[in-house]
Amino acid sequence: MSEALAAALAAEHAAIYAYGPIGVRLRGAAADQARSAEAAHRSRRDALVLLLTEGGGPVPAAAPAYALPFPVTDEASALRLAVEIEERTAAVWRAALPATEGPPRTRAVDGLTDAAVRATRWRKAAGVTPATVPFPGRPT
């Protein structure tokens, strides 16, 4: 269980990092959405750090930097990265489901759901159709 949650923590660290380049390329409501998403990832990260610390498991530290999958140079690429980051985070939370039970499993379901909802919002903002996917977090 702690390995799955440690992987989720690493995904949350990466998502927080990604929202830096995302946020600076967005304006208006999209910028507000990026700030809200980053805050949600920070909150989930903090809760995971506490849970893993209390459980005595490994607590992966954030890397000083993360390689982005492509350059973020404008609004379109920022929106595309936001979708990808949320999809990746959803996949890690989905992978944690079979390795967890009880409250940690509820945390994994919540992480998957939150990332899937944010990915849908970003797809809508980017004009991507369909905006939803049938099985969030599942490889396509």
Order of alpha helices (4+ residues) and beta strands (2+ residues): alpha-alpha-alpha-alpha
